[in-house]
Amino acid sequence: NRCLSPDGGLRDESSPELFSARAEIRTIHRRCTRQVKDYVQEQGLSPFLQDDFMTISSDRYVLPLRSNFKGRIPGVVHDVSSTGSTLFLEPLDIVERNNEVAERENEYRRELTRLLRVLAAIDSLRARVWTDRVVRTPSATMRIRPRMAFRDRPLPSS
């Protein structure tokens, strides 16, 4: 099937809606990454951060803030490291961009679900057509019916 990728997933090209949603998600991720980096640089936040990178927690872009700087940056704490030395903070300035990412991801999942239902219906129809053809074939009927009677039990040897 041209909709399936080699790993069994659906290709973005399976539908224009899926392709568009995935392209928007990539664009928003790039904007969000750039916005977070700019925010850190403009606000001079590097000394407050545990590491020089942002990460994702609860599907949101967050900054690894040293716990002793809690309250210095307005935002939402999504998680705390196992040692308690790092807070994963979503600055208020990027909440809206993170919301955009979440909205597009939801659109993508809805389209993905719709396509999977369509493909499952097509596959089910193909299976019924194939079964009808096999059952109508006399030689196949002779082979299939005895096996159905034994359901998961070995056939007796003759």
C-alpha positions, -999 to +999 in steps of 0.1 A: +000+000+000+014+034-009+001+049+023+023+028+045+059+035+053+085+006+055+082+007+094+044+002+091+034+038+099+013+060+077+032+083+053+024+120+056+016+119+019-013+096+026-036+127+025-033+164+019-046+171+054-020+148+070+008+163+049-003+199+058-007+192+095+028+176+097+044+205+077+027+230+101+039+211+131+075+211+119+073+249+112+059+256+146+085+235+163+112+255+145+096+288+156+092+276+191+129+265+193+140+298+179+117+317+203+130+298+233+167+304+224+160+341+217+141+344+250+170+328+270+195+351+253+175+383+255+166+378+292+201+367+301+188+334+316+219+312+309+232+315+345+198+302+359+198+272+337+211+238+346+221+231+310+225+250+277+196+234+260+158+233+262+139+200+264+104+188+261+083+178+291+046+169+290+048+177+252+058+213+260+091+231+254+107+238+288+139+251+302+160+232+328+160+258+356+182+254+386+159+249+415+176+276+436+164+301+410+127+291+413+105+321+410+130+342+390+114+333+357+076+335+354+063+303+341+048+268+347+068+241+363+060+208+345+085+185+362+113+182+387+145+161+383+149+130+404+176+148+424+154+179+429+181+202+416+164+210+383+129+223+376+115+220+340+099+253+335+077+265+307+082+303+305+050+322+302+063+339+271+062+306+252+030+291+265+010+303+235+035+288+210+034+255+229-004+256+227-001+260+189+021+229+188-005+209+209-034+221+186-016+210+154-006+177+170-043+170+178-053+179+142-026+155+130-038+127+153-075+132+142-065+129+106-043+099+113-072+082+131-096+090+102-071+075+076-065+044+097-103+038+099-106+042+061-077+018+055-091-007+080-125-006+062-108-012+029-087-041+043-118-056+059-137-054+025-107-070+007-107-098+033-144-105+028-140-106-010-111-130-007-130-152+018-160-153-005-138-163-034-121-191-014-153-205+000-169-207-035-140-227-049-148-264-045-112-277-039-106-249-014-139-257+004-128-293+008-096-281+025-110-253+046-141-269+061-125-298+079-099-274+094-126-251+107-142-281+125-110-287+145-103-250+153-067-247+166-064-285+171-042-305+149-059-324+121-059-362+126-033-379+105-046-403+079 
